[in-house]
Amino acid sequence: MASALWRPLPVFMLTIRQFFGGKSVWVVAVLAFLPALFGMIYWFDSGDNPPAYFLAENIYRPLVIATLLPITVLILATGALGNEIEDATLPYLTLKPISRLRIVFEKLLATLVVSLPIILGGLLTTYLIVFRGDAGESESLSFLWALLASAAAGIVAYGAVFLLVSLFVARALLVGIVYALVWESLLGRFLTGLKIVSIRHYTESILVGMADDRDIALTGATGVATSVVVIVAVVIAAMLISTWRLRNLNLE
Amino acid sequence: MAAADPSRPVAIMSDTPTIVLDHVSKWYGDLVAVSDLSFSIGPGVTALLGPNGSGKSTTLKMICGLLGPSTGAITIDGLPARGDSKAYRNLGVVLDIEQVYPYLSGREFVRMNAQLQKLPDVDAATERALAIVEMTDAANRKVGGYSKGMRQRIKLAGALVHDPNVVLMDEPLNGTDPEQRAHMIRLMWELGRQGKTLLVSSHVLSEVERFAENIIVIINGKLGAAGNYRTIRERIDNHPHIVRLGANEPRKLASALVTLPQISSVRIDKDGRVFVETGELRDFYRMVPRLAKEQNVRLTELQAADESLESVFSYLVER
């Protein structure tokens, strides 16, 4: 499979093999397609809501953005480098004439190449289930783009941040879950001032801004362009700190 | 803490050194792992010998840049290994790591090393390295199914794939069977003969004899001794060992001990403990119980007197 990619991207290919060699990809797939099951509820009880509202307010924001998306990305991102530290295999990569930034970049790339299609595929399936006959309408499609763009932004941002976390703490998976559930959900909700330092706020802002639907709203939403800029900045900062950390890490 | 001490021995093993350690120390809080270590080695096979926990692995990890020294400087071919990834083009490292990516085949692992080294002909380099360690036949099997000895060899192939001039190996003979051991030792000789610099750690003196021309002995993180095998061996063998004995009748025991030919001196301290100096430790240990029985003395203690060079040397010899 894609063996030509080994030469330009050896760390990336290694990480892809690592993901598929273990159970993590399958756990991620199950979590990513869970919303599709919830989507079927709409067939039986739409609550007189339009499909976009149901998908955004009953599934995407409370379930996917709040929990499933961070956790699925978390499983892959913390595994990408964290497992190498845990198994002490990282020296196979760091004792080579390649830059630490490139190791971080390829590890993040592998995380995204696996998590983006799986999570977005799960969302697309959910969309098709909820919208059924209306899925091809132009109005529905613009909602779909908003949904996918918002999720993609969240995946990239969480991927970079959790990769960074895994370089600082041994139990990155646990710390990440606490971060996703406590920080992003509770603090962000009750202390509105903290919103600006929560990835969730910007992913939701992208959804709300792009969907352009009166019923799908977020108080204090940031503009789409600004949100994208913030997420890009977060990713760059996380990668640079990861590189610095990898350079100074003492490997026992 | 651990300031450079000019009286500390500096081992200069070569006129054309490739690896140079200059007053290197490493500590973790209060724990000193390596203390003011200075040596330089050149082409050929050099062994880094010392008991487990003496600081061998820490030293090797500092040389290859995985650990930063607390003080001091290390260079390989004039380049610092830490902070400059270019140094790895000329350096191959076999660490004492259990794991090799179990989901890759042996060939894939070696290929990956070749690709990470950005070699122009990855395939040729991979096959050459697999042939050197005689793993060509098993190369398509997953590393997860390899024995420990096979993992050691595939790790070595990965470390040699770019034909480096400097090779570091941490306990490479651990977990190998006699045949693999013989092969590994032949390989080290061959690499040394080609003019490469090999630094190989071991805690077994008799094993080191088979592959190393020069030996650096590390004890408690300090340079214990350095030189060629014969010099070290003589120094270890001729070094008097001090043994402490306790008995219910120490005076009776002491006067009997004086008659033993292996003993050069006997003394008793004020607590009634007997200290014996002997050049032939093994014989002495064999004789003492018999002697005690003949004299009807009950032995309560028999051990090397301190954790100094002597006891470490005896540890190395007794293996």
Interface residues (C-beta under 8 A of the other chain):
Chain A: W6 R7 P10 V11 M13 L14 R17 Q18 F20 G21 G22 D87 A88 T89 P91 Y92 L93 T94 L95 K96 P97 I98 S99 R100 R247 N248 N250 L251 E252
Chain B: K61 C64 G65 L66 L67 G68 G83 S85 K86 A87 Y88 R89 L91 V93 L95 I97 E98 Q99 V100 Y101 P102 Y103 L104 R111 M112 N113 Q115 L116 Q117 K118 V122 G158
